């Protein structure tokens, strides 16, 4: 399979060949293979019908789920089983044993109000016009068990699905599908560039790259027409599953997903916050043109003693747009007051590279004495990409800053705007993975069982890259396409052991090949108390060994208790509590020296030493010492013969041993639901959910800079400790994030005979608050009286809510013809301080934005009329 690397068509061609070959194998008797392995997609639907077959689910079968027990049945925990739909016996197809049934639903959809509201059409391509609600065809041979079924629906060219499936129960199944899924990112975008959707964005007249004023840009932005930003996911697949020989069952599938469209993207020509009237921060638009091909193969055998499963998973990603270049309208000026010399007016990004993924896995299991079972699994995988690398820069002329001999912070663009400036022409990136997983379970008595498991997983990053330019003998890369070093002296981005101006530059020269080895041991048991109560306990020890991280060892110990009882005031109660504690070896705040130029020969330590990488008291949240507790309670109460009330309460608490970094998180939530189905013709449901979360973090601003009364690099920059001259306590700040979410809904359905009523209401709402505190003015980005006066103690609150009402009436004209009339009305409100003021302008000095954000208030509706024909 590794030979597929670099070939764009081979994965698809090979998989189709495998599928066709398997479909020609001789079929033999075995157990039913339907639904035992994933073949193709599992869910088909759209905004018109999320389930994908709702019109076929009526009427309900009055016998319920059993001929022997009239009325409703419940699960062991007390939840109601819904009444299943009546099975259409079908019509004879000719004189043989085949029967057929089907349904055609088509009609007209009318969309009104704020139909382009971002949140109304985020995942639905609503348009006025004719629609295909559903086309369903079923063919069955009840004598041989053979079947063919088809499902299809189309709202628009970007919102549709089709599935064709056929086979023979107990023998084989073949499936093919196609679907489009829209995703609208923004309906209020105003990009100023020409060529949106391509890899090269150019400025429209009268703007000139590198020579436009903020007033000119603001005028063009104000005159730019509105457009939508988004993408469409197109998925198609083919799958097969069937008996190969006796007890051997094989499956194969290929899925191809194509994503096309656009996304909002950030771009910069150096920042202008500390250097006004300079560079620029620009929100651009990037193209989306991906293709991912997934291949899944499996062979399994169920023997009398051993069970065997072998699987192969392969994924092949191809990006047909490998870069994004954009013109910047603003000029660059260096800190000494002269314009840059080089033709630096473009930004450049390298987009996602082509890559391949392969994974092979073997699973074995067998029965043991004392009602036991042993399972073992092993897997090997590799992720690879070897895309061609882009030149480090696109500039022409001379970049950097010329002050006076011998202070010459410049470079020749011709030595960097070519692939000859790379240490190698392609990425040659590779990550290998390995897995071993073993588990035993025993239940020596009906009342007691225990299990133990051991899992080992390794992710080994083999990628090694040294950024070296053989044309100049310099290490590193040109930062920000040359703009940064053309504004601030010495920040070009490379290290030169032969030049005194650059032999003390501490820049990134190697990639950090992050990886880890994770070993997990688990031991647990469960006890049955009587017929209606049980207790379970599980202990887990997780030993993680990160590579090239701040810690070389992280240990997480966890214990969990579960208690279930079906004898509490007639209800089923499930309680669980979990406690975990994480620690590890000594924390090294700066383990990255080997990836910087200071590790190379010829590096000269500056007289004042190197600035601290970060404050030594910083703790990254995934490596910090932590205590965690989780609690959950689920209550299911059978209310009478036809209703159920269920409630869930949960809470999570995390405390991190960090003075700087994430300090705590809190989450609490609850859901309450009532389900009622007194007859097959009537159902009613109501639910309410609420969740709130909090997070606290802290950081500290450095005191190195002219706004602190000293030149850069003169205030104890080598001291990394909190409370030192570089990171004083007076510069510490704290942030407190709080978010709450609410959702509620009510649905009702009743069949009056020839008319059926369906109604539902849904509410969603979220609230976000970001508060902060700081020890002194040094913690602020703008350390002037105006900045202090405007700081306050919180950002404005973020709010979002929607109300959706759905109503539908279905009329039965006769047993084969029906009419469905339905409507939806949705209102929403949106408030996010990140977008404050964007309704007035998207241009602020040298900062250009593209998206105005979601509509502050919107009201949209749709009405549809469908004709149902029973085929």
Secondary structure as UniProt FT lines:
FT   HELIX           2..4
FT   TURN            5..6
FT   TURN            8..9
FT   HELIX           10..23
FT   TURN            34..35
FT   TURN            47..48
FT   HELIX           54..56
FT   TURN            62..65
FT   TURN            76..77
FT   STRAND          91..92
FT   TURN            94..95
FT   STRAND          98..113
FT   TURN            115..116
FT   TURN            118..120
FT   STRAND          129..141
FT   TURN            142..145
FT   STRAND          146..156
FT   TURN            157..158
FT   STRAND          159..168
FT   TURN            169..171
FT   STRAND          172..189
FT   STRAND          193..194
FT   TURN            196..197
FT   STRAND          200..203
FT   TURN            205..206
FT   TURN            209..210
FT   HELIX           214..223
FT   STRAND          227..245
FT   TURN            246..247
FT   STRAND          248..268
FT   STRAND          281..302
FT   STRAND          306..319
FT   STRAND          323..327
FT   TURN            335..336
FT   STRAND          346..350
FT   STRAND          355..368
FT   TURN            369..371
FT   STRAND          372..385
FT   STRAND          398..404
FT   TURN            405..406
FT   STRAND          407..412
FT   HELIX           413..415
FT   HELIX           419..421
FT   STRAND          429..445
FT   TURN            446..447
FT   STRAND          448..461
FT   STRAND          468..469
FT   TURN            470..473
FT   STRAND          474..476
FT   HELIX           479..482
FT   TURN            483..487
FT   TURN            489..490
FT   STRAND          494..495
FT   TURN            497..498
FT   TURN            500..504
FT   STRAND          515..529
FT   TURN            530..532
FT   STRAND          533..547
FT   STRAND          554..568
FT   TURN            569..570
FT   STRAND          571..584
FT   HELIX           593..595
FT   HELIX           597..599
FT   TURN            601..602
FT   TURN            607..608
FT   TURN            616..617
FT   STRAND          618..619
FT   TURN            621..623
FT   STRAND          626..639
FT   TURN            640..642
FT   STRAND          643..656
FT   STRAND          660..679
FT   TURN            680..681
FT   STRAND          682..700
FT   HELIX           706..708
FT   TURN            712..713
FT   TURN            717..718
FT   HELIX           729..731
FT   STRAND          732..751
FT   STRAND          755..774
FT   HELIX           777..779
FT   HELIX           785..791
FT   STRAND          798..814
FT   TURN            815..816
FT   STRAND          817..831
FT   HELIX           833..835
FT   TURN            836..840
FT   STRAND          843..844
FT   TURN            845..846
FT   STRAND          847..848
FT   STRAND          857..870
//
